[in-house]
Amino acid sequence: MRKPGKIARPKGKLGILTPGIGAVSTTFMAGVDLVRNGGALPVGSLTQMGTIRLGKRTDKRTPKIQDFVPLANLDDLVFGGWDLFPDTAHEAAAKAGVLDANHLRKVEPFLSKIKPMKAAFDQSYVKNLHGEHVKRAKNKFDLAEQLREDIRNFKKSTKVDRTVMVWCASTEIFLKPDKAHETLPSFERAMKENHEAIAPSMLYAYAAIQEGVPFANGAPNLTAELPALVELAHKKHVPICGKDFKTGQTLMKTILSPGFKARMLGLHGWFSTNILGNRDGEVLDDPGSFKTKEESKLGALEYILQPKLYPELYGDFYHKVRINYYPPRGDNKEGWDNIDIFGWLGYPMQIKVDFLCRDSILAAPIVLDLVLFLDLAQRAGMHGIQEWLSFYFKSPMCAPELYPEHDLFIQLMKLKNTLRWMMGEQLITHLGTEYYD
C-alpha cells in the first residue's frame, strides 16, 4: 500500500450510519453523548484514552493517539441508521437494558431524535427475528439502491461532510463463498436474480462502498470480505474492515493464548460456554446463526498457537464453544472457560475463567474507534482491506494469500506502527540495542 502523503484534515461533520439500532449501537451513541457533555469517561477507547510511544524510550515522547493523528472530534459526530423495528434510539436503548435509569434520562433528548430508516431485512437469514419496519423491493439489487438513496438523503439532511458505516445488526446464518461473490458483475447479477447467496449485510456493504462510505462489519457474517466487494472497495477508493467485534470470551482467548505460546506451555483442551439474553442471544439460539458465530469464535486459537509448528504442544488440543440463550441475563453475558494446560515433563494444570461481562459496554468503544480510524484511513488515501484494524475483530480480514493475525499484542503493535508509518515516524521494533552500544 502506498504511504500516505498529506492526510486531509477532518473538517466538518462526520456521519455514522449503523445497520441495527439495538444494544450495541445505542450504547455507543449514548456513550458519545455522555462523554462529549462531560458526563462520563470514554473507557475502552484507544482513540480517546490510548497513548503512543514515538522515538526512543529516552525521548519520553508519548502523546495521546488523538493528539498524534488527525482524528474527527466527538463533537462533530452525527448519527443515523436502520432497524427492523421503528423504535427511536432511546426506546431501543431502554428495551436493551444496558444503560441505567440515570444515563437513560440524561441521553433521552439526544437519542429520541434518532429514528431508524426501514431496514433491508430478510428473515431467511436471521430466523428468530420478525421484522415489521422493513423495505419492500422487486429484488435485492433494488433494495441496495434504496439503501444508497438512504445514504444520500442522510448526507443531505444532516449536512455531514463524510460518512462511515458500521454493521451493528444481528448475526446472519452461516454462508459459504459462492461463485456469485467472485466478481462485481456476478455479484450484481445475483442481486438482480434474488440469489440466496446474497445476504442483507452484503447489500449494506455494497451500498456503502458504492457511495464512497467506509464499511466495518461488526458481526461474523460473510460480508465485506467477498472478492466482489473488495474489488469494488479498491475501485471506489474505500477502506473496509471486519469482522465480528472482539469483546468478551474471544478477547480473553487472544490475551491468554499468546502467553501460553510465549512460555511454551502445552494445551490439552479449551472448553468455552456462554449464557446471554437480549436480541443477540435470541438470534444465536437459531442453529444457522450460531454456526456463523461458532466459526468466528473457534478460529483464534488455531492461528495463535500454530499447531503445525508446535505439534508436541498444540497438535491435538480439543476446542469446544457453546452459546446458550438465557433471557434473565440480558446484555450481561457470562463467558466461562475451562482450560487444560500442561507444563514441564507433561504435568497437567488447569485455568478457569468466569468473565461476567457487559457485551455492549465492551463493544461500544470498538465502534467509536473503528469510525474514527476508518475516517482517518480514507482521508489518508488508504483503501481496500485495513488489516491494521484487526485489533478489534474476532475474525480479522486480510489479503487472500495471508493468514489472519489473532494475537492481541501483535495486532496492537501493528495498529500503532501503522499510525507511526502514516505520520512519518520511526516504527518501533522494541529491539533496544542502541541503549547498550
C-alpha positions in Angstrom: 0.0 0.0 0.0 1.3 3.5 -0.9 2.4 5.5 2.1 0.1 8.4 2.7 1.4 11.8 1.6 -0.6 14.6 3.1 -3.5 13.4 5.3 -6.6 15.6 4.8 -7.8 17.3 8.0 -11.1 16.2 9.5 -13.1 19.3 8.5 -16.8 19.4 9.1 -19.2 16.8 10.4 -18.7 13.0 10.3 -21.9 11.0 9.8 -22.1 7.5 11.3 -24.6 5.0 9.9 -25.3 1.8 11.7 -27.4 -1.1 10.3 -29.0 -2.1 13.5 -30.1 0.3 16.2 -30.1 -2.0 19.1 -28.0 -2.7 22.3 -24.5 -2.0 20.8 -25.3 1.0 18.6 -27.5 2.8 21.2 -24.9 2.2 23.9 -22.3 3.6 21.6 -24.4 6.7 20.7 -25.4 7.3 24.3 -21.8 7.0 25.4 -20.5 9.5 22.9 -23.2 12.0 24.0 -22.3 11.5 27.7 -18.6 11.8 27.0 -18.8 15.0 24.9 -21.0 16.6 27.6 -18.6 15.7 30.4 -20.8 13.1 32.0 -18.5 10.0 31.5 -15.1 8.8 30.5 -14.5 7.0 27.2 -13.1 3.9 28.9 -12.1 1.2 26.5 -11.5 3.6 23.6 -7.9 3.5 22.2 -8.5 6.7 20.2 -9.7 8.6 23.2 -7.6 7.3 26.1 -4.7 5.4 24.5 -1.1 6.8 24.0 1.6 6.0 21.5 5.3 6.0 22.1 7.4 7.9 19.5 11.1 7.5 19.0 13.4 6.1 21.7 12.4 5.4 25.2 14.8 8.1 26.4 13.0 10.7 24.2 10.0 10.5 26.5 7.5 11.3 23.7 4.2 9.6 24.5 1.3 11.6 23.2 -2.3 10.6 23.3 -3.3 8.9 20.0 -5.9 11.6 19.4 -3.3 14.3 19.7 -0.9 12.4 17.3 -3.1 11.6 14.3 -5.8 13.9 12.9 -9.0 12.2 14.1 -12.5 13.6 14.0 -13.7 15.4 17.1 -16.5 13.7 19.1 -18.5 17.0 18.8 -18.6 16.5 15.1 -20.2 13.1 15.1 -23.8 12.7 13.7 -25.8 9.5 14.0 -28.3 7.6 11.9 -29.1 4.0 10.9 -31.6 1.3 10.0 -33.6 -1.1 12.1 -36.4 -3.6 11.5 -38.2 -2.1 14.5 -39.4 1.5 14.4 -38.3 2.4 17.9 -36.3 5.6 18.4 -32.7 5.1 19.7 -33.9 6.0 23.2 -36.7 3.5 23.1 -34.4 0.8 21.8 -31.8 1.6 24.5 -34.5 1.3 27.2 -35.6 -2.1 25.9 -32.0 -3.3 25.6 -31.5 -2.7 29.3 -27.7 -1.9 29.1 -27.8 1.6 30.5 -29.2 2.5 33.9 -32.0 4.9 34.5 -29.7 7.8 35.3 -27.8 7.5 32.0 -31.0 6.9 30.0 -32.6 10.1 31.4 -29.5 12.2 30.5 -29.4 11.0 26.9 -33.1 10.9 26.2 -33.2 14.3 24.5 -30.4 13.2 22.2 -31.4 9.6 21.5 -35.1 10.4 21.0 -34.2 12.4 17.9 -32.5 9.4 16.2 -35.2 7.4 14.3 -34.3 4.4 12.2 -34.8 4.1 8.5 -36.6 1.0 7.3 -34.2 -2.0 7.2 -33.3 -4.2 4.3 -34.2 -7.4 6.1 -34.9 -11.0 5.2 -36.0 -13.4 7.9 -34.4 -16.3 5.9 -31.0 -15.0 7.1 -32.0 -14.3 10.8 -34.6 -16.9 11.7 -35.6 -15.7 15.2 -36.4 -12.1 14.4 -39.6 -10.8 12.9 -39.2 -7.5 11.1 -42.0 -5.0 10.9 -40.1 -1.9 9.8 -38.6 -3.2 6.5 -38.2 -2.2 2.9 -40.0 -3.8 0.0 -38.5 -4.2 -3.4 -38.7 -6.4 -6.5 -35.2 -7.7 -6.0 -32.1 -7.4 -3.9 -30.4 -5.0 -6.3 -33.4 -2.7 -5.9 -33.0 -3.0 -2.1 -29.4 -2.0 -2.4 -30.4 1.0 -4.5 -32.8 2.1 -1.8 -30.0 1.9 0.8 -27.9 4.0 -1.5 -30.7 6.6 -1.6 -30.9 6.5 2.2 -27.2 7.3 2.5 -27.5 10.2 0.1 -30.6 11.5 1.9 -28.8 11.2 5.3 -25.8 13.1 4.0 -28.1 15.8 2.6 -30.4 16.2 5.6 -27.6 16.2 8.2 -25.1 18.2 6.0 -22.3 15.9 7.0 -19.0 16.1 5.1 -18.0 12.5 5.4 -19.7 9.2 6.4 -18.7 5.8 7.9 -20.9 2.7 8.2 -20.5 0.1 10.9 -22.7 -3.1 10.9 -24.2 -3.4 14.4 -27.1 -5.7 13.5 -27.6 -9.3 14.2 -25.6 -12.4 13.2 -26.9 -13.9 9.9 -27.0 -17.6 9.1 -23.7 -19.3 8.0 -23.0 -18.9 4.3 -20.1 -20.2 2.3 -18.4 -18.3 -0.5 -20.2 -18.7 -3.8 -19.5 -18.1 -7.5 -21.9 -15.2 -7.2 -19.4 -13.4 -4.9 -16.3 -13.7 -7.1 -16.6 -10.7 -9.3 -18.6 -7.4 -9.3 -20.7 -8.3 -12.4 -21.6 -11.7 -11.0 -22.5 -10.1 -7.6 -24.7 -7.5 -9.2 -26.3 -10.2 -11.4 -27.0 -12.3 -8.4 -28.7 -9.4 -6.6 -31.0 -8.9 -9.5 -31.8 -12.6 -9.6 -32.5 -12.7 -5.8 -29.8 -15.3 -5.4 -29.8 -16.9 -1.9 -26.0 -16.3 -1.6 -26.7 -12.6 -1.3 -27.5 -11.8 2.4 -28.8 -8.4 3.6 -25.5 -7.4 5.2 -23.9 -7.7 1.8 -26.4 -5.2 0.4 -25.4 -2.7 3.1 -21.7 -3.2 2.4 -22.3 -2.8 -1.4 -24.4 0.3 -0.9 -21.8 1.9 1.4 -18.9 1.2 -0.9 -20.8 2.4 -4.0 -21.5 5.7 -2.1 -17.8 6.1 -1.1 -18.6 5.2 2.6 -16.0 3.2 4.6 -17.6 0.0 6.0 -16.8 -2.1 9.0 -18.5 -5.5 9.8 -19.2 -6.0 13.5 -20.8 -9.4 13.1 -19.3 -12.8 11.9 -21.4 -12.7 8.7 -19.8 -13.4 5.3 -20.0 -9.8 4.1 -17.3 -7.3 3.1 -14.5 -9.9 2.5 -16.2 -11.1 -0.7 -13.8 -10.7 -3.7 -16.5 -8.7 -5.5 -16.8 -6.2 -2.7 -13.0 -6.0 -2.1 -12.7 -5.2 -5.8 -15.4 -2.5 -5.5 -13.6 -1.0 -2.5 -10.4 -0.6 -4.4 -12.3 0.8 -7.4 -14.1 3.3 -5.3 -11.1 4.0 -3.0 -13.0 3.0 0.1 -11.4 1.4 3.2 -13.2 -1.7 4.6 -12.6 -4.0 7.6 -14.1 -6.7 9.8 -15.3 -9.0 11.1 -17.1 -9.7 14.4 -16.3 -7.3 17.3 -13.8 -8.8 19.7 -15.5 -8.3 23.1 -15.8 -10.9 25.8 -14.7 -14.5 25.7 -12.6 -14.3 22.5 -10.9 -11.2 23.9 -9.8 -13.3 26.8 -8.6 -16.1 24.5 -6.5 -13.7 22.5 -4.9 -12.4 25.7 -4.2 -15.7 27.4 -3.2 -18.0 24.5 -0.3 -15.8 23.3 1.0 -16.1 26.9 0.8 -19.9 26.8 2.7 -20.0 23.5 5.3 -17.4 24.6 6.2 -19.7 27.6 5.9 -22.9 25.6 3.1 -24.3 27.8 1.0 -27.0 26.1 -2.7 -27.2 25.7 -4.9 -30.3 26.0 -8.3 -28.6 25.7 -10.3 -25.4 25.9 -14.0 -25.6 26.7 -16.0 -22.4 26.4 -19.6 -21.8 27.2 -21.7 -18.6 27.1 -25.0 -17.6 28.5 -26.6 -14.4 27.3 -30.0 -12.9 26.7 -31.1 -9.8 24.8 -31.7 -9.8 21.0 -28.2 -11.2 20.4 -28.9 -14.3 22.5 -32.3 -14.8 20.8 -30.7 -14.6 17.3 -27.9 -17.1 18.3 -30.5 -19.5 19.6 -31.0 -20.4 15.9 -28.5 -23.1 14.7 -27.8 -21.3 11.5 -26.8 -18.0 13.2 -24.9 -19.9 15.9 -22.9 -21.7 13.2 -21.7 -18.4 11.9 -20.7 -17.2 15.4 -19.1 -20.6 16.2 -16.8 -20.4 13.2 -15.7 -16.9 14.2 -15.0 -17.9 17.9 -13.2 -21.1 17.0 -10.6 -19.7 14.7 -8.4 -17.6 17.1 -6.7 -20.5 18.9 -5.6 -22.3 15.8 -4.0 -19.3 14.3 -2.3 -18.1 17.6 -1.0 -21.4 18.8 0.1 -22.7 15.3 -0.2 -26.4 16.0 1.7 -27.3 12.8 4.8 -25.5 14.1 4.4 -26.9 17.7 2.8 -30.3 17.3 4.0 -31.5 20.7 2.3 -28.7 22.5 -0.8 -27.9 20.4 -1.1 -30.6 17.8 -4.1 -32.4 19.4 -5.9 -29.9 21.6 -9.7 -30.1 21.9 -11.7 -26.9 21.5 -15.4 -26.6 22.0 -17.6 -23.5 22.1 -21.2 -23.3 23.3 -23.7 -20.4 23.4 -26.9 -20.7 25.3 -29.8 -18.3 25.2 -30.8 -17.3 28.8 -33.2 -14.3 28.8 -32.8 -13.3 32.5 -29.1 -12.4 31.9 -30.0 -9.8 29.3 -27.0 -8.0 27.9 -24.8 -9.0 30.8 -23.2 -12.1 29.2 -21.3 -14.7 31.1 -18.4 -16.5 29.4 -17.0 -19.5 31.3 -13.8 -21.2 30.2 -12.1 -24.4 31.4 -8.5 -24.6 30.1 -6.4 -27.7 30.5 -2.8 -26.9 30.0 0.4 -28.9 30.7 3.9 -27.9 31.6 7.4 -29.3 32.4 7.6 -33.1 32.0 3.9 -33.0 30.8 2.4 -32.4 34.2 -1.2 -31.1 33.9 -2.6 -27.9 35.2 -5.9 -26.1 34.9 -7.1 -22.5 34.5 -10.7 -21.5 34.9 -12.0 -18.1 33.7 -15.5 -16.8 34.5 -16.0 -13.5 32.7 -19.1 -11.7 33.8 -19.0 -9.1 31.0 -21.3 -6.5 29.6 -21.2 -7.2 25.9 -22.4 -3.8 24.6 -20.2 -1.9 27.1 -17.2 -3.7 25.6 -18.4 -3.2 22.0 -19.4 0.5 22.1 -15.8 1.8 22.3 -14.8 -0.5 19.4 -17.5 1.1 17.2 -16.1 4.6 18.1 -12.5 3.6 17.3 -13.4 2.0 14.1 -15.4 5.0 12.9 -12.6 7.4 13.7 -9.8 5.2 12.3 -11.7 4.3 9.1 -12.4 8.0 8.5 -8.7 8.7 9.1 -7.8 5.9 6.6 -10.0 7.4 3.9 -8.6 10.9 4.4 -5.1 9.3 4.1 -6.0 7.7 0.8 -6.0 4.1 2.1 -8.5 1.7 0.6 -9.4 -1.9 0.5 -8.9 -4.2 3.5 -7.5 -2.4 6.5 -5.7 -5.3 8.2 -4.2 -2.9 10.8 -7.6 -2.7 12.4 -7.6 -6.5 13.2 -7.2 -5.5 16.8 -10.9 -5.0 17.0 -12.2 -8.3 15.5 -12.6 -12.0 16.2 -12.2 -12.9 12.5 -9.9 -10.3 11.0 -10.0 -9.7 7.3 -6.7 -9.9 5.4 -5.3 -10.5 1.9 -6.3 -13.8 0.4 -2.7 -15.1 0.4 -2.2 -14.4 4.2 -3.4 -16.0 7.4 -5.2 -13.6 9.8 -3.3 -12.4 12.8 -5.2 -13.0 16.0 -2.6 -12.3 18.7 -4.0 -9.2 20.5 -0.5 -7.9 21.3 0.8 -8.3 17.7 -2.4 -6.7 16.5 -1.9 -3.7 18.8 1.8 -3.3 17.6 0.6 -3.4 14.0 -2.1 -0.8 14.7 0.3 1.6 16.4 3.1 1.1 13.8 0.6 1.8 11.1 -0.2 5.2 12.8 3.6 5.9 13.1 4.0 5.0 9.4 1.1 7.2 8.4 2.6 10.2 10.2 6.2 9.6 9.1 7.5 8.5 12.5 10.1 5.7 13.1 8.5 2.2 13.6 9.0 0.7 17.0 10.6 -2.8 17.0 11.5 -3.0 20.7 15.0 -4.2 19.8 16.6 -1.6 22.0 20.3 -2.5 21.3 21.1 1.2 20.8 20.8 1.8 24.5 23.7 -0.6 25.1 26.2 0.5 22.4 
